Amino acid sequence: MNYTAVPSRTSIESTDDMTEQGKLIHQCNDDTPPQSRSSFKSFCSQYSSLVPLYIINGLLLILLISLIGKTLQTECNDSSLGGVYSPARKAVRYEDVVFKKGFVTDMSEYMGWPSDETDKAWEDLYKYQPVRVPKGDAHKLPKETEHYTALGHEDEYMVGIDVFHQLHCLNVLRRAFYPHRYPNLSMWHPNGTLYFVNWIHIDHCIESLRQSLQCSSDISPMTFKWLPERHYMLLSMQTHHHCRDFHALRDWAKENSYGEYDPRNYVENGKVVGYQRAGDVLEGVDNTELRKARLDLPDTVREGFGLDVRGM
């Protein structure tokens, strides 16, 4: 009887492996196998439709990054100035501050009876003036300004920063209250007549501070507290504020100032020229006529006499 031997399981698996290996070898040796072409077409068909989505997502990402960058730049540049350029924008930082009460207690170094120490503290607040504006940024200013009157920096420009001018004005008012210590800053001559130039300076400073206060219009809330023993509603002065960091701004001004300037200096043909020998800035101006032009003055003051308190 003839019979055929049944192959062992191992032989079958070995044969199957050889068959698969043969198929793989055939596929590798075939440059363009039908199955590979079909798989490649399937791959391309599946993922080619996603390419436009990748492109769109990439463009949206770039746009988002651009918008975020623009927003951050606006915040760093302090949007409260609107479109007005200031070289001090880069120095703006913010901090939370609780204002001092400033009465009998809780006082600052800028308060109290004037002394050499308080004078220095006030003057240190605004002494770094003017500040430099690089030549390439001068065109951004809202108005034309002059070249910096410091040797070696004549090609740069200079500006003042308004907060320092406002502090100067506040110090003018402070000193005007003490004519015995600051006789040249009083609005009155010793004989009781009006020191007109000083008075218009004081009047200017009051107006400058009024405009600044209204411009900033601080809306920080001031709380009330009832004092039952005195039957009085007290307005709290220890208010919370979100402030520009003044110390950071002053440090920036110090780094961008070339020292105190002389208002008699001017840059001509690229060189600093001094006019210290020139007369008084008000030379030739008739104070009598100026007084008469100010119709808001009492008649006796306008005529150059002392103030008649009975007419007040």
C-alpha positions as CSV (number, residue, x, y, z in Angstrom):
1,M,0.0,0.0,0.0
2,N,1.3,3.2,-1.0
3,Y,1.0,6.1,1.4
4,T,2.2,9.5,1.8
5,A,3.7,10.6,5.0
6,V,1.8,13.3,6.8
7,P,4.2,16.2,7.4
8,S,4.9,17.1,10.9
9,R,3.7,20.3,12.4
10,T,7.2,21.7,12.4
11,S,7.6,20.9,8.8
12,I,4.4,22.7,7.9
13,E,5.4,25.8,9.9
14,S,8.8,25.7,8.2
15,T,7.2,25.4,4.8
16,D,4.9,28.3,5.5
17,D,7.8,30.4,6.7
18,M,9.7,29.7,3.5
19,T,6.6,30.5,1.5
20,E,6.3,33.9,3.3
21,Q,10.0,34.5,2.9
22,G,9.7,33.8,-0.8
23,K,6.9,36.3,-1.1
24,L,8.9,38.9,0.6
25,I,11.9,38.2,-1.5
26,H,9.7,38.4,-4.6
27,Q,8.3,41.7,-3.5
28,C,11.8,43.1,-2.7
29,N,13.1,42.0,-6.1
30,D,10.1,43.4,-7.9
31,D,10.7,47.1,-8.6
32,T,7.0,48.0,-8.8
33,P,5.0,45.4,-6.9
34,P,1.2,45.9,-7.3
35,Q,0.6,45.7,-3.5
36,S,3.3,48.3,-2.8
37,R,1.8,50.6,-5.4
38,S,-1.6,50.1,-3.9
39,S,-0.4,50.8,-0.3
40,F,1.5,54.0,-1.4
41,K,-1.6,55.3,-3.3
42,S,-3.6,54.6,-0.2
43,F,-1.1,56.4,2.0
44,C,-1.0,59.4,-0.3
45,S,-4.8,59.4,-0.6
46,Q,-5.2,59.3,3.2
47,Y,-2.6,62.0,4.1
48,S,-2.6,64.4,1.1
49,S,-6.0,65.7,2.2
50,L,-4.5,66.8,5.6
51,V,-1.7,68.9,4.0
52,P,-4.0,72.0,3.5
53,L,-5.1,71.7,7.2
54,Y,-1.4,71.6,8.3
55,I,-0.7,74.8,6.2
56,I,-3.8,76.6,7.6
57,N,-3.0,75.6,11.2
58,G,0.6,76.9,10.7
59,L,-0.6,80.2,9.3
60,L,-3.1,80.6,12.2
61,L,-0.3,79.8,14.7
62,I,2.0,82.5,13.1
63,L,-0.9,85.0,13.3
64,L,-1.6,84.2,16.9
65,I,2.0,84.6,17.9
66,S,2.1,87.9,16.1
67,L,-1.0,89.2,17.9
68,I,0.3,88.1,21.3
69,G,3.6,89.8,20.6
70,K,1.8,93.0,19.6
71,T,-0.3,92.9,22.7
72,L,2.7,92.4,25.0
73,Q,4.5,95.2,23.2
74,T,1.5,97.5,23.8
75,E,1.4,96.6,27.5
76,C,5.2,97.1,27.9
77,N,4.9,100.5,26.1
78,D,2.2,101.6,28.5
79,S,-1.0,102.2,26.5
80,S,-2.1,105.0,28.8
81,L,0.0,107.4,26.6
82,G,-2.0,106.4,23.5
83,G,0.0,107.1,20.4
84,V,2.3,109.7,22.1
85,Y,5.9,108.5,22.0
86,S,8.0,108.8,25.2
87,P,11.5,107.5,25.6
88,A,10.6,106.6,29.1
89,R,8.0,103.9,28.1
90,K,10.6,101.2,28.3
91,A,11.1,102.1,32.0
92,V,7.5,101.7,33.0
93,R,6.9,99.1,35.8
94,Y,4.0,98.8,38.1
95,E,3.7,98.2,41.9
96,D,1.0,98.1,44.5
97,V,1.2,100.9,47.0
98,V,-0.7,102.0,50.1
99,F,-0.6,105.8,50.5
100,K,0.5,107.3,53.7
101,K,-2.0,109.1,55.8
102,G,0.4,112.1,56.3
103,F,-1.2,113.8,59.3
104,V,0.3,113.7,62.8
105,T,1.6,110.2,62.3
106,D,2.4,108.0,59.3
107,M,4.6,110.7,57.7
108,S,7.1,110.6,54.9
109,E,10.6,112.1,54.6
110,Y,9.1,114.8,52.3
111,M,6.9,116.2,55.1
112,G,7.5,118.4,58.1
113,W,9.2,121.7,58.7
114,P,11.8,122.5,56.0
115,S,15.4,121.5,56.6
116,D,18.5,120.7,54.7
117,E,17.4,117.0,54.7
118,T,13.9,117.6,53.4
119,D,15.3,120.0,50.8
120,K,17.7,117.4,49.5
121,A,15.0,114.7,49.5
122,W,12.7,116.9,47.3
123,E,15.5,117.9,44.9
124,D,16.6,114.3,44.5
125,L,13.1,113.4,43.2
126,Y,13.6,115.4,39.9
127,K,17.3,116.2,39.5
128,Y,17.9,113.9,36.6
129,Q,16.8,116.2,33.9
130,P,16.7,116.5,30.9
131,V,17.0,112.9,29.4
132,R,18.4,111.9,26.1
133,V,16.6,110.9,23.0
134,P,18.6,109.0,20.4
135,K,18.9,110.7,17.0
136,G,17.0,107.9,15.4
137,D,14.0,108.3,17.7
138,A,13.7,112.1,17.7
139,H,11.2,112.0,14.8
140,K,8.8,110.0,17.0
141,L,8.3,112.9,19.4
142,P,5.0,114.8,19.1
143,K,6.9,118.1,18.8
144,E,10.4,119.1,17.7
145,T,13.0,119.5,20.4
146,E,16.5,120.7,20.7
147,H,19.9,118.9,20.6
148,Y,21.3,117.8,23.9
149,T,23.6,120.6,25.3
150,A,26.2,118.2,26.7
151,L,29.7,118.0,25.3
152,G,30.1,114.9,23.2
153,H,26.4,114.3,22.8
154,E,25.4,117.2,20.5
155,D,24.0,114.8,17.9
156,E,21.4,113.5,20.4
157,Y,18.2,115.3,21.5
158,M,16.8,116.1,24.9
159,V,13.4,116.1,26.5
160,G,12.0,116.6,30.0
161,I,9.7,114.0,31.6
162,D,6.5,115.6,32.9
163,V,6.4,113.9,36.3
164,F,9.7,115.5,37.2
165,H,8.4,118.9,36.1
166,Q,5.3,118.3,38.3
167,L,7.4,117.4,41.3
168,H,9.5,120.6,40.7
169,C,6.2,122.6,40.7
170,L,5.1,121.0,43.9
171,N,8.4,121.9,45.5
172,V,7.9,125.5,44.4
173,L,4.6,125.6,46.2
174,R,6.1,123.9,49.3
175,R,8.9,126.5,49.5
176,A,6.5,129.4,48.9
177,F,5.0,128.7,52.3
178,Y,8.2,129.5,54.1
179,P,9.4,133.0,52.9
180,H,11.9,133.4,55.8
181,R,13.8,130.3,54.6
182,Y,13.3,130.8,50.9
183,P,13.0,134.6,50.5
184,N,13.7,134.5,46.8
185,L,10.8,132.2,46.2
186,S,8.1,134.1,47.9
187,M,5.3,135.8,45.9
188,W,5.7,138.9,48.1
189,H,8.4,141.4,48.5
190,P,9.4,142.4,52.1
191,N,7.6,145.7,51.6
192,G,4.3,143.8,50.9
193,T,4.2,144.3,47.2
194,L,3.7,141.5,44.8
195,Y,6.8,139.7,43.5
196,F,5.3,139.4,40.1
197,V,7.7,136.9,38.5
198,N,7.5,134.5,41.4
199,W,3.7,134.8,41.5
200,I,3.2,133.9,37.9
201,H,5.6,130.9,38.5
202,I,3.4,129.7,41.4
203,D,0.3,130.3,39.4
204,H,1.7,128.3,36.5
205,C,2.6,125.4,38.9
206,I,-0.9,125.3,40.4
207,E,-2.4,125.1,36.9
208,S,0.1,122.4,35.8
209,L,-0.7,120.2,38.8
210,R,-4.4,120.7,38.2
211,Q,-4.2,119.5,34.7
212,S,-2.0,116.5,35.6
213,L,-4.4,115.4,38.3
214,Q,-7.4,115.7,36.0
215,C,-5.5,113.9,33.3
216,S,-4.6,110.9,35.4
217,S,-8.0,111.0,37.2
218,D,-7.0,108.5,39.9
219,I,-10.1,106.3,40.6
220,S,-8.7,104.4,43.5
221,P,-11.5,104.0,46.1
222,M,-11.2,105.8,49.4
223,T,-13.1,104.1,52.2
224,F,-15.1,105.7,55.1
225,K,-15.1,104.9,58.8
226,W,-17.6,106.1,61.3
227,L,-16.0,107.4,64.6
228,P,-18.8,106.9,67.1
229,E,-17.1,108.7,70.0
230,R,-16.7,111.8,67.8
231,H,-19.8,111.4,65.7
232,Y,-17.8,111.9,62.6
233,M,-17.5,110.1,59.3
234,L,-13.8,109.8,58.5
235,L,-12.4,109.5,55.0
236,S,-9.5,107.1,55.0
237,M,-6.3,108.5,53.4
238,Q,-4.4,105.2,53.5
239,T,-5.7,104.2,50.1
240,H,-4.5,101.3,47.9
241,H,-3.1,102.2,44.5
242,H,-1.6,100.4,41.5
243,C,1.2,102.8,40.6
244,R,3.9,103.2,38.1
245,D,7.2,102.4,39.8
246,F,8.6,105.9,40.3
247,H,12.0,104.6,41.5
248,A,12.4,102.5,38.4
249,L,11.6,105.6,36.3
250,R,14.0,107.8,38.2
251,D,16.8,105.1,37.8
252,W,16.1,105.1,34.1
253,A,16.3,108.9,34.0
254,K,19.7,108.8,35.9
255,E,21.1,106.4,33.2
256,N,19.8,108.6,30.4
257,S,20.8,112.0,31.7
258,Y,24.2,113.7,31.1
259,G,23.8,115.9,34.2
260,E,22.1,119.2,34.9
261,Y,21.8,121.4,31.9
262,D,22.3,125.2,31.6
263,P,19.4,127.0,30.0
264,R,21.9,129.4,28.6
265,N,23.5,126.8,26.4
266,Y,22.5,126.0,22.8
267,V,23.8,123.7,20.1
268,E,24.9,125.6,17.0
269,N,26.5,123.9,14.0
270,G,27.1,120.8,16.0
271,K,28.8,122.6,18.9
272,V,27.6,123.7,22.4
273,V,27.6,127.5,22.6
274,G,27.1,129.3,25.9
275,Y,25.3,132.6,26.4
276,Q,25.9,133.1,30.1
277,R,26.7,136.8,29.7
278,A,23.3,137.5,28.3
279,G,21.0,139.6,30.4
280,D,18.1,138.4,32.5
281,V,15.6,136.3,30.6
282,L,12.9,139.0,31.3
283,E,15.2,141.9,30.4
284,G,13.2,144.4,28.4
285,V,9.9,143.1,29.8
286,D,8.0,145.8,31.6
287,N,6.7,144.2,34.8
288,T,4.3,147.1,35.3
289,E,2.6,146.4,32.0
290,L,2.5,142.7,32.8
291,R,0.8,143.3,36.1
292,K,-1.8,145.6,34.4
293,A,-2.4,142.9,31.8
294,R,-3.5,140.5,34.5
295,L,-7.0,141.7,35.1
296,D,-7.6,139.0,37.7
297,L,-5.2,140.9,40.1
298,P,-6.7,143.2,42.8
299,D,-6.4,146.8,41.7
300,T,-3.9,147.7,44.4
301,V,-1.6,144.9,43.3
302,R,-1.9,145.7,39.7
303,E,-0.8,149.3,40.5
304,G,2.3,148.0,42.3
305,F,1.1,148.6,45.8
306,G,0.7,146.1,48.7
307,L,-2.4,144.0,49.0
308,D,-5.3,145.7,50.5
309,V,-6.8,142.9,52.6
310,R,-10.0,145.0,53.2
311,G,-10.8,144.5,49.5
312,M,-10.5,140.8,49.6
